[in-house]
Amino acid sequence: MMMTRFARWTALSGLVGSLVLGAVAGADEESIPVDKLPAAVLKAAKAKFPKAKIDEAAKEVEDGVTTYEVSLKVEGHSVDLAIKPDGTIVEIEKEIAADALPEAVKKTLAAKYPNVKIKKAEEITKGGDGSVSYEVVVGSAEVVLDAKGKIVKTEEDEDDEKEAKPAKGK
């Protein structure tokens, strides 16, 4: 009986510890009402996407730098903006159709992940230099490619690793 209580207490304390650490890790981002966005941030979002509906907003502080994340709907597609308090757009993440990906990106994905369906595709534009990359979910892998189709980064979910295994030798 003593071991069972100890095992339950250990499991419970581990769960509580995970929850506390999770709350601390996410403490630097907080959801905020859209009407509480700084005027410059709101103006920048509306100037870039005048017909968009703003769904939600968040304020993130990372390494002492504040950024506002604004989520929009543009013609039925999700768009996320990262904007500095002065209205400077840092990054635009725009959901796109898989067939809208550049041919070089599609070719790389087809070679690396044959017969695996693209679940989601986003075009990422950096505000500073205007560089464009693509974030694509292929099976259980998230792949980031540059506009020329070169893979920049890959993250795979180990639970579903078999589904998105790259082709041998690729």
C-alpha positions in Angstrom: 0.0 0.0 0.0 2.9 2.4 0.8 4.4 1.9 -2.6 1.1 2.7 -4.4 0.7 6.0 -2.4 4.3 6.9 -3.2 3.9 6.1 -6.9 0.7 8.2 -7.1 2.4 11.1 -5.2 5.4 10.9 -7.5 3.2 10.9 -10.6 1.1 13.8 -9.3 4.1 15.9 -8.3 5.6 15.3 -11.8 2.4 16.5 -13.4 2.2 19.6 -11.2 5.9 20.3 -12.0 5.2 20.1 -15.7 2.3 22.4 -15.5 4.2 25.0 -13.5 7.2 24.8 -15.9 4.8 25.1 -18.9 3.2 28.1 -17.4 6.5 29.8 -16.8 7.7 29.0 -20.3 4.6 30.5 -21.9 4.6 33.5 -19.5 6.3 35.7 -22.0 3.3 35.6 -24.4 -0.1 36.8 -23.4 -3.3 37.1 -25.4 -4.7 40.6 -25.5 -7.9 42.2 -26.9 -7.5 43.6 -30.4 -8.7 47.0 -29.2 -5.7 47.1 -26.8 -3.1 46.8 -29.6 -0.9 49.9 -29.9 -2.2 52.3 -32.6 0.9 51.9 -34.8 0.6 48.0 -34.7 -3.1 48.2 -35.7 -2.3 50.8 -38.4 0.5 48.6 -39.9 -1.8 45.5 -40.0 -4.6 47.4 -41.6 -2.3 49.0 -44.1 -0.8 45.7 -45.2 -4.1 43.8 -45.3 -6.9 46.4 -45.6 -9.7 43.9 -46.2 -8.7 41.5 -43.5 -10.5 40.7 -40.3 -8.4 40.6 -37.2 -9.2 37.5 -35.3 -6.9 37.7 -32.3 -3.7 39.3 -30.9 -1.0 38.5 -28.5 1.9 40.4 -26.9 5.2 38.6 -26.7 8.3 39.7 -24.8 11.4 37.7 -25.6 14.9 38.7 -24.4 13.4 42.1 -23.4 12.1 42.7 -27.0 8.3 43.2 -27.3 6.5 42.0 -30.4 2.8 41.9 -31.1 1.4 38.9 -33.0 -1.7 39.7 -34.9 -3.8 36.9 -36.5 -6.0 37.8 -39.5 -8.3 36.1 -42.0 -7.6 37.2 -45.6 -9.8 35.7 -48.3 -10.4 32.6 -46.1 -6.7 32.1 -45.4 -4.9 32.6 -42.1 -2.2 35.3 -41.9 -0.1 35.9 -38.8 1.9 39.1 -38.5 4.7 39.8 -36.0 4.9 43.6 -35.5 7.1 45.8 -33.4 5.4 48.4 -31.1 6.4 51.2 -33.6 4.5 49.4 -36.4 7.4 47.8 -38.2 6.4 44.4 -39.6 9.0 41.8 -38.6 7.4 38.7 -40.3 4.3 37.7 -42.2 3.2 34.0 -42.2 0.6 33.5 -44.8 -1.3 30.2 -45.3 -1.2 29.2 -49.0 -2.5 26.3 -51.1 0.0 23.5 -51.7 -0.2 24.0 -55.4 0.8 27.6 -54.9 4.3 26.6 -53.7 7.1 27.4 -56.1 8.0 24.5 -58.4 11.5 24.2 -56.8 9.9 23.7 -53.4 7.4 21.1 -54.7 10.2 19.2 -56.5 12.3 19.0 -53.4 9.4 17.8 -51.3 8.4 15.2 -53.9 11.9 13.8 -53.9 12.4 13.9 -50.2 8.9 12.7 -49.2 7.5 10.7 -52.1 3.8 9.7 -51.8 3.3 11.9 -48.6 0.5 14.5 -48.7 1.2 18.1 -47.9 -1.1 18.9 -45.0 -0.3 22.7 -44.7 1.8 25.3 -46.4 2.8 28.7 -45.3 4.8 31.5 -47.1 7.0 33.3 -44.6 8.2 36.8 -45.5 10.8 38.5 -43.3 10.1 42.2 -42.9 13.7 43.3 -42.7 15.0 42.0 -45.9 11.9 40.7 -47.7 13.3 37.2 -47.9 10.7 34.5 -48.5 10.7 30.9 -47.2 8.1 28.2 -47.0 7.0 26.2 -44.0 5.3 23.0 -45.1 3.8 20.2 -43.0 4.4 16.9 -44.9 3.0 13.9 -43.1 4.3 14.4 -39.5 7.3 16.5 -40.5 7.5 20.3 -40.6 10.0 21.3 -43.3 11.3 24.9 -43.9 12.6 25.6 -47.4 14.0 28.6 -49.1 12.4 29.9 -52.3 14.9 27.9 -54.4 13.8 24.6 -52.7 16.7 24.1 -50.4 15.7 22.6 -47.1 16.7 24.9 -44.3 15.2 23.0 -41.3 13.2 19.8 -40.6 11.4 18.9 -37.5 9.7 15.5 -37.2 7.2 14.2 -34.7 8.7 11.0 -33.3 5.2 9.5 -32.7 4.4 9.5 -36.4 7.9 9.3 -37.7 7.1 6.4 -40.1 4.5 8.5 -42.0 7.0 11.2 -43.1 10.2 9.2 -43.4 12.4 10.7 -46.2 13.1 8.4 -49.1 16.3 6.4 -48.7 19.4 8.2 -49.8 17.8 11.6 -49.8 
